[in-house]
Amino acid sequence: KRWCNGCVWAAIQRGMCDKCPFCRTPVPSDDASELAMVQKRVDKYDADAMFHLGSQYYLAGLGLTKDAPRAIELWTEAAEL
């Protein structure tokens, strides 16, 4: 799911910077929490989440070790959805 920049701006104007503009879920405060949220969406075959997780594997983000083959696998699966 995506939101427009206007929605993000409106959320900032309302002081909701600590919550998702779309679902109002609190923003994770650490890498492990963010990884769990992303993995939950990946398990539901969310292409955007797969792309994001692939990028994190490629860049060694969210406490993950760099794994280019896993990144390519996730990007390919996201592209096929």
PDB file with one MODEL, atoms N, CA, C and O in Angstrom:
MODEL        1
ATOM      1  N   LYS A   1       0.843  -1.170   0.000  1.00  0.00           N
ATOM      2  CA  LYS A   1       0.000   0.000   0.000  1.00  0.00           C
ATOM      3  C   LYS A   1       0.887   1.232   0.000  1.00  0.00           C
ATOM      4  O   LYS A   1       1.958   1.251   0.607  1.00  0.00           O
ATOM      5  N   ARG A   2       0.431   2.227  -0.673  1.00  0.00           N
ATOM      6  CA  ARG A   2       1.206   3.461  -0.765  1.00  0.00           C
ATOM      7  C   ARG A   2       0.346   4.650  -0.345  1.00  0.00           C
ATOM      8  O   ARG A   2      -0.883   4.585  -0.343  1.00  0.00           O
ATOM      9  N   TRP A   3       1.013   5.712   0.003  1.00  0.00           N
ATOM     10  CA  TRP A   3       0.320   6.947   0.310  1.00  0.00           C
ATOM     11  C   TRP A   3       1.016   8.073  -0.432  1.00  0.00           C
ATOM     12  O   TRP A   3       2.198   7.985  -0.765  1.00  0.00           O
ATOM     13  N   CYS A   4       0.272   9.112  -0.679  1.00  0.00           N
ATOM     14  CA  CYS A   4       0.828  10.225  -1.448  1.00  0.00           C
ATOM     15  C   CYS A   4       1.610  11.153  -0.520  1.00  0.00           C
ATOM     16  O   CYS A   4       1.483  11.083   0.702  1.00  0.00           O
ATOM     17  N   ASN A   5       2.410  12.012  -1.117  1.00  0.00           N
ATOM     18  CA  ASN A   5       3.195  12.965  -0.332  1.00  0.00           C
ATOM     19  C   ASN A   5       2.287  13.918   0.442  1.00  0.00           C
ATOM     20  O   ASN A   5       2.654  14.401   1.513  1.00  0.00           O
ATOM     21  N   GLY A   6       1.106  14.185  -0.102  1.00  0.00           N
ATOM     22  CA  GLY A   6       0.158  15.045   0.602  1.00  0.00           C
ATOM     23  C   GLY A   6      -0.292  14.426   1.916  1.00  0.00           C
ATOM     24  O   GLY A   6      -0.441  15.123   2.919  1.00  0.00           O
ATOM     25  N   CYS A   7      -0.504  13.125   1.909  1.00  0.00           N
ATOM     26  CA  CYS A   7      -0.896  12.428   3.138  1.00  0.00           C
ATOM     27  C   CYS A   7       0.232  12.454   4.164  1.00  0.00           C
ATOM     28  O   CYS A   7       0.000  12.641   5.359  1.00  0.00           O
ATOM     29  N   VAL A   8       1.437  12.267   3.686  1.00  0.00           N
ATOM     30  CA  VAL A   8       2.594  12.324   4.588  1.00  0.00           C
ATOM     31  C   VAL A   8       2.710  13.729   5.171  1.00  0.00           C
ATOM     32  O   VAL A   8       2.929  13.892   6.371  1.00  0.00           O
ATOM     33  N   TRP A   9       2.563  14.740   4.318  1.00  0.00           N
ATOM     34  CA  TRP A   9       2.661  16.133   4.782  1.00  0.00           C
ATOM     35  C   TRP A   9       1.563  16.433   5.800  1.00  0.00           C
ATOM     36  O   TRP A   9       1.822  17.079   6.816  1.00  0.00           O
ATOM     37  N   ALA A  10       0.349  15.973   5.538  1.00  0.00           N
ATOM     38  CA  ALA A  10      -0.756  16.200   6.477  1.00  0.00           C
ATOM     39  C   ALA A  10      -0.470  15.533   7.820  1.00  0.00           C
ATOM     40  O   ALA A  10      -0.761  16.107   8.869  1.00  0.00           O
ATOM     41  N   ALA A  11       0.092  14.339   7.797  1.00  0.00           N
ATOM     42  CA  ALA A  11       0.433  13.649   9.038  1.00  0.00           C
ATOM     43  C   ALA A  11       1.484  14.433   9.822  1.00  0.00           C
ATOM     44  O   ALA A  11       1.397  14.547  11.045  1.00  0.00           O
ATOM     45  N   ILE A  12       2.475  14.972   9.114  1.00  0.00           N
ATOM     46  CA  ILE A  12       3.509  15.779   9.771  1.00  0.00           C
ATOM     47  C   ILE A  12       2.883  17.024  10.387  1.00  0.00           C
ATOM     48  O   ILE A  12       3.205  17.388  11.518  1.00  0.00           O
ATOM     49  N   GLN A  13       1.986  17.682   9.643  1.00  0.00           N
ATOM     50  CA  GLN A  13       1.312  18.885  10.141  1.00  0.00           C
ATOM     51  C   GLN A  13       0.515  18.598  11.417  1.00  0.00           C
ATOM     52  O   GLN A  13       0.391  19.461  12.286  1.00  0.00           O
ATOM     53  N   ARG A  14      -0.016  17.390  11.517  1.00  0.00           N
ATOM     54  CA  ARG A  14      -0.824  17.020  12.690  1.00  0.00           C
ATOM     55  C   ARG A  14       0.023  16.462  13.830  1.00  0.00           C
ATOM     56  O   ARG A  14      -0.511  16.065  14.866  1.00  0.00           O
ATOM     57  N   GLY A  15       1.353  16.429  13.642  1.00  0.00           N
ATOM     58  CA  GLY A  15       2.237  15.936  14.685  1.00  0.00           C
ATOM     59  C   GLY A  15       2.248  14.423  14.801  1.00  0.00           C
ATOM     60  O   GLY A  15       2.516  13.879  15.872  1.00  0.00           O
ATOM     61  N   MET A  16       1.959  13.743  13.703  1.00  0.00           N
ATOM     62  CA  MET A  16       1.896  12.281  13.718  1.00  0.00           C
ATOM     63  C   MET A  16       3.162  11.671  13.114  1.00  0.00           C
ATOM     64  O   MET A  16       3.092  10.647  12.434  1.00  0.00           O
ATOM     65  N   CYS A  17       4.306  12.285  13.356  1.00  0.00           N
ATOM     66  CA  CYS A  17       5.566  11.823  12.756  1.00  0.00           C
ATOM     67  C   CYS A  17       5.991  10.460  13.274  1.00  0.00           C
ATOM     68  O   CYS A  17       6.794   9.777  12.638  1.00  0.00           O
ATOM     69  N   ASP A  18       5.467  10.061  14.411  1.00  0.00           N
ATOM     70  CA  ASP A  18       5.860   8.784  14.997  1.00  0.00           C
ATOM     71  C   ASP A  18       4.936   7.639  14.589  1.00  0.00           C
ATOM     72  O   ASP A  18       5.048   6.530  15.112  1.00  0.00           O
ATOM     73  N   LYS A  19       4.015   7.912  13.647  1.00  0.00           N
ATOM     74  CA  LYS A  19       3.071   6.890  13.203  1.00  0.00           C
ATOM     75  C   LYS A  19       3.018   6.827  11.684  1.00  0.00           C
ATOM     76  O   LYS A  19       3.284   7.815  11.000  1.00  0.00           O
ATOM     77  N   CYS A  20       2.676   5.671  11.174  1.00  0.00           N
ATOM     78  CA  CYS A  20       2.508   5.486   9.737  1.00  0.00           C
ATOM     79  C   CYS A  20       1.339   6.350   9.264  1.00  0.00           C
ATOM     80  O   CYS A  20       0.262   6.285   9.856  1.00  0.00           O
ATOM     81  N   PRO A  21       1.517   7.157   8.217  1.00  0.00           N
ATOM     82  CA  PRO A  21       0.419   7.991   7.728  1.00  0.00           C
ATOM     83  C   PRO A  21      -0.756   7.165   7.201  1.00  0.00           C
ATOM     84  O   PRO A  21      -1.884   7.657   7.149  1.00  0.00           O
ATOM     85  N   PHE A  22      -0.503   5.931   6.814  1.00  0.00           N
ATOM     86  CA  PHE A  22      -1.558   5.104   6.229  1.00  0.00           C
ATOM     87  C   PHE A  22      -2.368   4.375   7.290  1.00  0.00           C
ATOM     88  O   PHE A  22      -3.594   4.475   7.317  1.00  0.00           O
ATOM     89  N   CYS A  23      -1.681   3.638   8.168  1.00  0.00           N
ATOM     90  CA  CYS A  23      -2.411   2.793   9.120  1.00  0.00           C
ATOM     91  C   CYS A  23      -2.306   3.274  10.566  1.00  0.00           C
ATOM     92  O   CYS A  23      -2.937   2.718  11.465  1.00  0.00           O
ATOM     93  N   ARG A  24      -1.506   4.305  10.775  1.00  0.00           N
ATOM     94  CA  ARG A  24      -1.289   4.901  12.096  1.00  0.00           C
ATOM     95  C   ARG A  24      -0.641   3.945  13.102  1.00  0.00           C
ATOM     96  O   ARG A  24      -0.779   4.122  14.312  1.00  0.00           O
ATOM     97  N   THR A  25       0.060   2.941  12.599  1.00  0.00           N
ATOM     98  CA  THR A  25       0.843   2.049  13.444  1.00  0.00           C
ATOM     99  C   THR A  25       2.088   2.799  13.891  1.00  0.00           C
ATOM    100  O   THR A  25       2.700   3.499  13.084  1.00  0.00           O
ATOM    101  N   PRO A  26       2.479   2.674  15.157  1.00  0.00           N
ATOM    102  CA  PRO A  26       3.697   3.353  15.597  1.00  0.00           C
ATOM    103  C   PRO A  26       4.910   2.908  14.777  1.00  0.00           C
ATOM    104  O   PRO A  26       5.046   1.732  14.439  1.00  0.00           O
ATOM    105  N   VAL A  27       5.776   3.853  14.468  1.00  0.00           N
ATOM    106  CA  VAL A  27       7.002   3.570  13.729  1.00  0.00           C
ATOM    107  C   VAL A  27       7.918   2.761  14.643  1.00  0.00           C
ATOM    108  O   VAL A  27       8.087   3.118  15.808  1.00  0.00           O
ATOM    109  N   PRO A  28       8.508   1.685  14.142  1.00  0.00           N
ATOM    110  CA  PRO A  28       9.408   0.872  14.983  1.00  0.00           C
ATOM    111  C   PRO A  28      10.579   1.692  15.506  1.00  0.00           C
ATOM    112  O   PRO A  28      11.108   2.560  14.812  1.00  0.00           O
ATOM    113  N   SER A  29      10.969   1.406  16.728  1.00  0.00           N
ATOM    114  CA  SER A  29      12.048   2.169  17.352  1.00  0.00           C
ATOM    115  C   SER A  29      13.410   1.500  17.204  1.00  0.00           C
ATOM    116  O   SER A  29      14.435   2.103  17.522  1.00  0.00           O
ATOM    117  N   ASP A  30      13.428   0.252  16.722  1.00  0.00           N
ATOM    118  CA  ASP A  30      14.711  -0.425  16.549  1.00  0.00           C
ATOM    119  C   ASP A  30      14.672  -1.303  15.300  1.00  0.00           C
ATOM    120  O   ASP A  30      13.608  -1.564  14.737  1.00  0.00           O
ATOM    121  N   ASP A  31      15.844  -1.748  14.884  1.00  0.00           N
ATOM    122  CA  ASP A  31      15.957  -2.542  13.659  1.00  0.00           C
ATOM    123  C   ASP A  31      15.185  -3.855  13.736  1.00  0.00           C
ATOM    124  O   ASP A  31      14.557  -4.264  12.760  1.00  0.00           O
ATOM    125  N   ALA A  32      15.227  -4.513  14.883  1.00  0.00           N
ATOM    126  CA  ALA A  32      14.556  -5.806  15.030  1.00  0.00           C
ATOM    127  C   ALA A  32      13.043  -5.658  14.854  1.00  0.00           C
ATOM    128  O   ALA A  32      12.409  -6.504  14.224  1.00  0.00           O
ATOM    129  N   SER A  33      12.470  -4.602  15.399  1.00  0.00           N
ATOM    130  CA  SER A  33      11.028  -4.374  15.266  1.00  0.00           C
ATOM    131  C   SER A  33      10.658  -4.066  13.825  1.00  0.00           C
ATOM    132  O   SER A  33       9.651  -4.561  13.319  1.00  0.00           O
ATOM    133  N   GLU A  34      11.471  -3.248  13.163  1.00  0.00           N
ATOM    134  CA  GLU A  34      11.203  -2.920  11.764  1.00  0.00           C
ATOM    135  C   GLU A  34      11.332  -4.162  10.887  1.00  0.00           C
ATOM    136  O   GLU A  34      10.518  -4.383   9.990  1.00  0.00           O
ATOM    137  N   LEU A  35      12.344  -4.958  11.146  1.00  0.00           N
ATOM    138  CA  LEU A  35      12.536  -6.185  10.377  1.00  0.00           C
ATOM    139  C   LEU A  35      11.348  -7.123  10.552  1.00  0.00           C
ATOM    140  O   LEU A  35      10.900  -7.741   9.587  1.00  0.00           O
ATOM    141  N   ALA A  36      10.839  -7.234  11.765  1.00  0.00           N
ATOM    142  CA  ALA A  36       9.670  -8.083  12.020  1.00  0.00           C
ATOM    143  C   ALA A  36       8.448  -7.587  11.249  1.00  0.00           C
ATOM    144  O   ALA A  36       7.697  -8.389  10.694  1.00  0.00           O
ATOM    145  N   MET A  37       8.245  -6.267  11.212  1.00  0.00           N
ATOM    146  CA  MET A  37       7.102  -5.702  10.480  1.00  0.00           C
ATOM    147  C   MET A  37       7.246  -5.957   8.977  1.00  0.00           C
ATOM    148  O   MET A  37       6.276  -6.324   8.314  1.00  0.00           O
ATOM    149  N   VAL A  38       8.439  -5.764   8.447  1.00  0.00           N
ATOM    150  CA  VAL A  38       8.671  -5.971   7.021  1.00  0.00           C
ATOM    151  C   VAL A  38       8.507  -7.443   6.678  1.00  0.00           C
ATOM    152  O   VAL A  38       7.895  -7.779   5.664  1.00  0.00           O
ATOM    153  N   GLN A  39       9.046  -8.323   7.510  1.00  0.00           N
ATOM    154  CA  GLN A  39       8.943  -9.760   7.254  1.00  0.00           C
ATOM    155  C   GLN A  39       7.491 -10.219   7.261  1.00  0.00           C
ATOM    156  O   GLN A  39       7.109 -11.095   6.485  1.00  0.00           O
ATOM    157  N   LYS A  40       6.689  -9.632   8.129  1.00  0.00           N
ATOM    158  CA  LYS A  40       5.264  -9.954   8.187  1.00  0.00           C
ATOM    159  C   LYS A  40       4.589  -9.633   6.850  1.00  0.00           C
ATOM    160  O   LYS A  40       3.752 -10.399   6.373  1.00  0.00           O
ATOM    161  N   ARG A  41       4.955  -8.502   6.251  1.00  0.00           N
ATOM    162  CA  ARG A  41       4.386  -8.127   4.953  1.00  0.00           C
ATOM    163  C   ARG A  41       4.948  -9.003   3.832  1.00  0.00           C
ATOM    164  O   ARG A  41       4.228  -9.342   2.893  1.00  0.00           O
ATOM    165  N   VAL A  42       6.218  -9.366   3.923  1.00  0.00           N
ATOM    166  CA  VAL A  42       6.827 -10.251   2.920  1.00  0.00           C
ATOM    167  C   VAL A  42       6.111 -11.596   2.925  1.00  0.00           C
ATOM    168  O   VAL A  42       5.854 -12.173   1.869  1.00  0.00           O
ATOM    169  N   ASP A  43       5.794 -12.087   4.107  1.00  0.00           N
ATOM    170  CA  ASP A  43       5.091 -13.372   4.226  1.00  0.00           C
ATOM    171  C   ASP A  43       3.718 -13.341   3.574  1.00  0.00           C
ATOM    172  O   ASP A  43       3.166 -14.384   3.225  1.00  0.00           O
ATOM    173  N   LYS A  44       3.165 -12.138   3.410  1.00  0.00           N
ATOM    174  CA  LYS A  44       1.858 -11.975   2.750  1.00  0.00           C
ATOM    175  C   LYS A  44       2.005 -11.585   1.284  1.00  0.00           C
ATOM    176  O   LYS A  44       1.050 -11.142   0.647  1.00  0.00           O
ATOM    177  N   TYR A  45       3.215 -11.758   0.762  1.00  0.00           N
ATOM    178  CA  TYR A  45       3.517 -11.493  -0.652  1.00  0.00           C
ATOM    179  C   TYR A  45       3.262 -10.045  -1.062  1.00  0.00           C
ATOM    180  O   TYR A  45       2.659  -9.781  -2.102  1.00  0.00           O
ATOM    181  N   ASP A  46       3.722  -9.124  -0.243  1.00  0.00           N
ATOM    182  CA  ASP A  46       3.653  -7.696  -0.536  1.00  0.00           C
ATOM    183  C   ASP A  46       4.905  -7.331  -1.333  1.00  0.00           C
ATOM    184  O   ASP A  46       6.017  -7.384  -0.808  1.00  0.00           O
ATOM    185  N   ALA A  47       4.719  -6.961  -2.605  1.00  0.00           N
ATOM    186  CA  ALA A  47       5.851  -6.675  -3.488  1.00  0.00           C
ATOM    187  C   ALA A  47       6.716  -5.528  -2.969  1.00  0.00           C
ATOM    188  O   ALA A  47       7.942  -5.599  -3.052  1.00  0.00           O
ATOM    189  N   ASP A  48       6.104  -4.485  -2.440  1.00  0.00           N
ATOM    190  CA  ASP A  48       6.883  -3.360  -1.913  1.00  0.00           C
ATOM    191  C   ASP A  48       7.744  -3.797  -0.732  1.00  0.00           C
ATOM    192  O   ASP A  48       8.897  -3.383  -0.612  1.00  0.00           O
ATOM    193  N   ALA A  49       7.183  -4.637   0.140  1.00  0.00           N
ATOM    194  CA  ALA A  49       7.946  -5.125   1.293  1.00  0.00           C
ATOM    195  C   ALA A  49       9.095  -6.022   0.832  1.00  0.00           C
ATOM    196  O   ALA A  49      10.188  -5.976   1.396  1.00  0.00           O
ATOM    197  N   MET A  50       8.846  -6.836  -0.192  1.00  0.00           N
ATOM    198  CA  MET A  50       9.913  -7.700  -0.726  1.00  0.00           C
ATOM    199  C   MET A  50      11.043  -6.866  -1.307  1.00  0.00           C
ATOM    200  O   MET A  50      12.219  -7.159  -1.091  1.00  0.00           O
ATOM    201  N   PHE A  51      10.680  -5.825  -2.047  1.00  0.00           N
ATOM    202  CA  PHE A  51      11.700  -4.937  -2.600  1.00  0.00           C
ATOM    203  C   PHE A  51      12.506  -4.284  -1.479  1.00  0.00           C
ATOM    204  O   PHE A  51      13.733  -4.219  -1.538  1.00  0.00           O
ATOM    205  N   HIS A  52      11.797  -3.801  -0.457  1.00  0.00           N
ATOM    206  CA  HIS A  52      12.466  -3.133   0.666  1.00  0.00           C
ATOM    207  C   HIS A  52      13.403  -4.101   1.384  1.00  0.00           C
ATOM    208  O   HIS A  52      14.545  -3.749   1.683  1.00  0.00           O
ATOM    209  N   LEU A  53      12.932  -5.315   1.663  1.00  0.00           N
ATOM    210  CA  LEU A  53      13.772  -6.283   2.358  1.00  0.00           C
ATOM    211  C   LEU A  53      14.975  -6.671   1.497  1.00  0.00           C
ATOM    212  O   LEU A  53      16.080  -6.843   2.010  1.00  0.00           O
ATOM    213  N   GLY A  54      14.756  -6.808   0.195  1.00  0.00           N
ATOM    214  CA  GLY A  54      15.875  -7.088  -0.705  1.00  0.00           C
ATOM    215  C   GLY A  54      16.918  -5.988  -0.644  1.00  0.00           C
ATOM    216  O   GLY A  54      18.118  -6.262  -0.632  1.00  0.00           O
ATOM    217  N   SER A  55      16.466  -4.759  -0.606  1.00  0.00           N
ATOM    218  CA  SER A  55      17.390  -3.621  -0.512  1.00  0.00           C
ATOM    219  C   SER A  55      18.165  -3.658   0.804  1.00  0.00           C
ATOM    220  O   SER A  55      19.352  -3.333   0.841  1.00  0.00           O
ATOM    221  N   GLN A  56      17.493  -4.052   1.876  1.00  0.00           N
ATOM    222  CA  GLN A  56      18.165  -4.132   3.167  1.00  0.00           C
ATOM    223  C   GLN A  56      19.219  -5.237   3.176  1.00  0.00           C
ATOM    224  O   GLN A  56      20.286  -5.076   3.768  1.00  0.00           O
ATOM    225  N   TYR A  57      18.923  -6.353   2.523  1.00  0.00           N
ATOM    226  CA  TYR A  57      19.941  -7.407   2.399  1.00  0.00           C
ATOM    227  C   TYR A  57      21.119  -6.916   1.562  1.00  0.00           C
ATOM    228  O   TYR A  57      22.272  -7.183   1.898  1.00  0.00           O
ATOM    229  N   TYR A  58      20.839  -6.209   0.488  1.00  0.00           N
ATOM    230  CA  TYR A  58      21.897  -5.728  -0.393  1.00  0.00           C
ATOM    231  C   TYR A  58      22.785  -4.692   0.296  1.00  0.00           C
ATOM    232  O   TYR A  58      24.000  -4.677   0.097  1.00  0.00           O
ATOM    233  N   LEU A  59      22.176  -3.832   1.104  1.00  0.00           N
ATOM    234  CA  LEU A  59      22.908  -2.752   1.770  1.00  0.00           C
ATOM    235  C   LEU A  59      23.353  -3.103   3.186  1.00  0.00           C
ATOM    236  O   LEU A  59      23.998  -2.297   3.856  1.00  0.00           O
ATOM    237  N   ALA A  60      23.006  -4.308   3.638  1.00  0.00           N
ATOM    238  CA  ALA A  60      23.306  -4.744   5.008  1.00  0.00           C
ATOM    239  C   ALA A  60      22.633  -3.830   6.030  1.00  0.00           C
ATOM    240  O   ALA A  60      23.243  -3.437   7.024  1.00  0.00           O
ATOM    241  N   GLY A  61      21.379  -3.501   5.773  1.00  0.00           N
ATOM    242  CA  GLY A  61      20.617  -2.663   6.692  1.00  0.00           C
ATOM    243  C   GLY A  61      19.809  -3.492   7.667  1.00  0.00           C
ATOM    244  O   GLY A  61      19.729  -4.714   7.538  1.00  0.00           O
ATOM    245  N   LEU A  62      19.219  -2.835   8.630  1.00  0.00           N
ATOM    246  CA  LEU A  62      18.365  -3.453   9.652  1.00  0.00           C
ATOM    247  C   LEU A  62      19.081  -4.567  10.412  1.00  0.00           C
ATOM    248  O   LEU A  62      18.438  -5.503  10.887  1.00  0.00           O
ATOM    249  N   GLY A  63      20.379  -4.475  10.529  1.00  0.00           N
ATOM    250  CA  GLY A  63      21.137  -5.476  11.259  1.00  0.00           C
ATOM    251  C   GLY A  63      21.375  -6.766  10.490  1.00  0.00           C
ATOM    252  O   GLY A  63      21.878  -7.736  11.057  1.00  0.00           O
ATOM    253  N   LEU A  64      21.023  -6.793   9.215  1.00  0.00           N
ATOM    254  CA  LEU A  64      21.232  -7.988   8.387  1.00  0.00           C
ATOM    255  C   LEU A  64      22.661  -7.997   7.845  1.00  0.00           C
ATOM    256  O   LEU A  64      23.284  -6.946   7.697  1.00  0.00           O
ATOM    257  N   THR A  65      23.164  -9.180   7.556  1.00  0.00           N
ATOM    258  CA  THR A  65      24.459  -9.260   6.887  1.00  0.00           C
ATOM    259  C   THR A  65      24.227  -9.131   5.389  1.00  0.00           C
ATOM    260  O   THR A  65      23.187  -9.541   4.873  1.00  0.00           O
ATOM    261  N   LYS A  66      25.195  -8.561   4.702  1.00  0.00           N
ATOM    262  CA  LYS A  66      25.058  -8.364   3.265  1.00  0.00           C
ATOM    263  C   LYS A  66      24.919  -9.715   2.565  1.00  0.00           C
ATOM    264  O   LYS A  66      25.739 -10.613   2.758  1.00  0.00           O
ATOM    265  N   ASP A  67      23.872  -9.846   1.752  1.00  0.00           N
ATOM    266  CA  ASP A  67      23.576 -11.099   1.060  1.00  0.00           C
ATOM    267  C   ASP A  67      22.965 -10.765  -0.298  1.00  0.00           C
ATOM    268  O   ASP A  67      21.744 -10.729  -0.450  1.00  0.00           O
ATOM    269  N   ALA A  68      23.832 -10.519  -1.285  1.00  0.00           N
ATOM    270  CA  ALA A  68      23.369 -10.123  -2.616  1.00  0.00           C
ATOM    271  C   ALA A  68      22.490 -11.186  -3.279  1.00  0.00           C
ATOM    272  O   ALA A  68      21.489 -10.821  -3.896  1.00  0.00           O
ATOM    273  N   PRO A  69      22.811 -12.484  -3.186  1.00  0.00           N
ATOM    274  CA  PRO A  69      21.924 -13.477  -3.804  1.00  0.00           C
ATOM    275  C   PRO A  69      20.505 -13.457  -3.219  1.00  0.00           C
ATOM    276  O   PRO A  69      19.527 -13.600  -3.952  1.00  0.00           O
ATOM    277  N   ARG A  70      20.402 -13.279  -1.905  1.00  0.00           N
ATOM    278  CA  ARG A  70      19.069 -13.205  -1.272  1.00  0.00           C
ATOM    279  C   ARG A  70      18.349 -11.935  -1.727  1.00  0.00           C
ATOM    280  O   ARG A  70      17.138 -11.952  -1.947  1.00  0.00           O
ATOM    281  N   ALA A  71      19.085 -10.844  -1.868  1.00  0.00           N
ATOM    282  CA  ALA A  71      18.492  -9.593  -2.344  1.00  0.00           C
ATOM    283  C   ALA A  71      17.929  -9.777  -3.744  1.00  0.00           C
ATOM    284  O   ALA A  71      16.807  -9.357  -4.025  1.00  0.00           O
ATOM    285  N   ILE A  72      18.695 -10.394  -4.612  1.00  0.00           N
ATOM    286  CA  ILE A  72      18.239 -10.607  -5.994  1.00  0.00           C
ATOM    287  C   ILE A  72      17.019 -11.521  -6.022  1.00  0.00           C
ATOM    288  O   ILE A  72      16.093 -11.309  -6.805  1.00  0.00           O
ATOM    289  N   GLU A  73      17.022 -12.539  -5.162  1.00  0.00           N
ATOM    290  CA  GLU A  73      15.870 -13.454  -5.065  1.00  0.00           C
ATOM    291  C   GLU A  73      14.604 -12.690  -4.666  1.00  0.00           C
ATOM    292  O   GLU A  73      13.544 -12.885  -5.260  1.00  0.00           O
ATOM    293  N   LEU A  74      14.718 -11.828  -3.669  1.00  0.00           N
ATOM    294  CA  LEU A  74      13.560 -11.045  -3.220  1.00  0.00           C
ATOM    295  C   LEU A  74      13.106 -10.057  -4.287  1.00  0.00           C
ATOM    296  O   LEU A  74      11.907  -9.906  -4.521  1.00  0.00           O
ATOM    297  N   TRP A  75      14.057  -9.382  -4.936  1.00  0.00           N
ATOM    298  CA  TRP A  75      13.694  -8.424  -5.994  1.00  0.00           C
ATOM    299  C   TRP A  75      12.995  -9.142  -7.148  1.00  0.00           C
ATOM    300  O   TRP A  75      12.021  -8.633  -7.702  1.00  0.00           O
ATOM    301  N   THR A  76      13.487 -10.311  -7.502  1.00  0.00           N
ATOM    302  CA  THR A  76      12.881 -11.067  -8.603  1.00  0.00           C
ATOM    303  C   THR A  76      11.460 -11.485  -8.236  1.00  0.00           C
ATOM    304  O   THR A  76      10.539 -11.352  -9.041  1.00  0.00           O
ATOM    305  N   GLU A  77      11.291 -11.986  -7.024  1.00  0.00           N
ATOM    306  CA  GLU A  77       9.949 -12.403  -6.589  1.00  0.00           C
ATOM    307  C   GLU A  77       9.006 -11.207  -6.563  1.00  0.00           C
ATOM    308  O   GLU A  77       7.847 -11.323  -6.961  1.00  0.00           O
ATOM    309  N   ALA A  78       9.490 -10.062  -6.099  1.00  0.00           N
ATOM    310  CA  ALA A  78       8.658  -8.850  -6.076  1.00  0.00           C
ATOM    311  C   ALA A  78       8.256  -8.440  -7.485  1.00  0.00           C
ATOM    312  O   ALA A  78       7.117  -8.037  -7.719  1.00  0.00           O
ATOM    313  N   ALA A  79       9.184  -8.543  -8.411  1.00  0.00           N
ATOM    314  CA  ALA A  79       8.900  -8.147  -9.801  1.00  0.00           C
ATOM    315  C   ALA A  79       7.876  -9.073 -10.447  1.00  0.00           C
ATOM    316  O   ALA A  79       7.123  -8.651 -11.324  1.00  0.00           O
ATOM    317  N   GLU A  80       7.844 -10.322 -10.023  1.00  0.00           N
ATOM    318  CA  GLU A  80       6.919 -11.284 -10.612  1.00  0.00           C
ATOM    319  C   GLU A  80       5.503 -11.168 -10.071  1.00  0.00           C
ATOM    320  O   GLU A  80       4.574 -11.736 -10.644  1.00  0.00           O
ATOM    321  N   LEU A  81       5.328 -10.443  -8.977  1.00  0.00           N
ATOM    322  CA  LEU A  81       3.975 -10.291  -8.406  1.00  0.00           C
ATOM    323  C   LEU A  81       3.148  -9.289  -9.156  1.00  0.00           C
ATOM    324  O   LEU A  81       1.993  -9.052  -8.801  1.00  0.00           O
TER     325      LEU A  81
ENDMDL
END
